[in-house]
């Protein structure tokens, strides 16, 4: 199982030391870029789920492309 944690900068070293001491845990930090990509994908999936549930209206693809 995988987890993504948001940890205060001043507590990272202590938490990583604790996690690395556990033989059944593999811990590695995400780069800021990868963390941003992961968050953006999560936001996109959440938005898509709202569209599919009818709680948010989707935009027309032609309108989106014309905007670019």
N, C-alpha and C positions, 0 to 999 in steps of 0.2 A: 504494500500500500504506500502511496506517496502523499506527502503533505507539503503545502506551501505556507510558510510562516512569515509574518511581518514582525521583525524584532527591532527594538530601539538600538541605535548604533553603539551606544555605550555598553550594551549587554551581549553583543554578538560573540565576542571572544569567549566569555564564560559559557554561553549556550553551546557553541561549537565544541568546546573542550568536553562538556558533559556528554553531548551526543556522540563524539568520537570515542569516548570511553565505553560506550555500550557496544558489545560485540555483534548485536543483531541490527544495528542501525548504520546506514551509509549516509553521510551528510556531506553536501557540497553546496556552497552558495551560488546563487544565480548572478549573472552579470546584470548591471542595470538595464542593458538593452533587452536581454532575455526576459527579465521581470516585466518590462513595459510591454513587450510582445504578448506575453502570457496574459497580462491584465487586459490588453486590447481585445484579445480573442475571447476572453470571458465576457467582456462587455458586449461584444457582437453576438455571442450566443444568447445572453440574457435578453437582448433586444429582439432577436429572432423569435425567441420563445414568447415574448409579449405580442409580437405580430401574429404568430400562429394561434395564440389564445384569443385574438381579437381585441386586445387591450391597447394596441398601438397600430396606427395605420402605416402601411409600407409606402415607400415612394416608388414611383414609376422609374424603371431603369433608364428610359430615354431622358427623363427630366434630370436624373443624376448625371448622365453623360454630358448633356447640354450644359450643365452647371460647371463642368470641368473646362 
